[in-house]
Amino acid sequence: MAKSGNKELATVLKEWQGLENDIISLIEGLFNKTENEFVKTIMSIIRHDSEKRKVMLQFTLAHMTKEAPRELILHGDNCERNLLAKVGNV
């Protein structure tokens, strides 16, 4: 991909991270407004998924700029092993 393409992709990924932050904030604000345990469970799952996506987006951005910290690399390896294990179970 050309450098300008990388810049455009990085911009989109950063915007996506912002959306994940917004989702997490929204869930935190709504969580205590319901007593329904099913709804709380779904909100917790959504929040957890958003947190995982934020990490993977940061890993991707860091990889694109060659600034991947060691803990992100390790997390990426763990995610890859987890994904391969899930694919093997299908």
N, C-alpha and C positions, 0 to 999 in steps of 0.2 A: 504494500500500500504506500502511496506517495506520502511525503511529509504533510502536505496540506490535508490529505485524507486522515492521517493520524490526529491532526489538530482538531478536525471536525468530529472525529470519533471521541476524542478526549472530552470535548465540550459536551457532547450528548451524554457520555458516561457520568460526567460531573452533574449534569442536570438530573439524571436518573438517581444519583446519590441524594440529591436534594429532595426528590420525591419520596424516596425511602425514609429520609429524616422526617418529612411531613407526615407520613403514615404512622411512624413510631410515635410522634408527638400526639397525633390524633387518638391513637389507641390508648396512650397513657392518660389523656384527658377524659376519655369515655369509660375506661375500665371500671372505675368506682361508681359510675352512674347507673349500673345495673346490678341486680342481685341474681340474675339468671346465670347459673353455673355453666350451662352450655354456651351461652354467648361469651362469657369470660374465657372459656377454653378456646373458642374460635379466635377471639381477639388475641390471646396469647400466642396461638399458632401463627397468626398473621404477623404479629410483632417479631417473633423469632425468625420467620422467613425474611422479613425486611432487614433484620440485623445481619443475617447471613449474606443476603444480596449486597448490602453495603460493604462488607468485608471483601467479597469477591470482586466487586466493582473497583475497590481501592487496590486490590491485588492486580487487576487488569491494568489500571492506570499506572501503577508503579512499574509493572513489567514493560509497558509501552515506553516509559521514560527511563528504564534501567535503574530504578530507585527502589526495587523491592526489598524491604527489610526482611531479615531472616525469619521473623515470626510469621510474616505473610507467606513466605515460601513454604514453611512447614505446614501452615494451615491449608495452603493450596494442595500440598501433597496428601494431607489427610482427606480433604474433600474429594480428590481424585480417587483415592482408594475406596472411599465410601460409595462414590458413584459407580465404580466398577463392580463392587460387591452387589449393589442393588440391581445393576444390569444383569449380572450373573444369576440372580434369583428370579428373573422374569421368565 
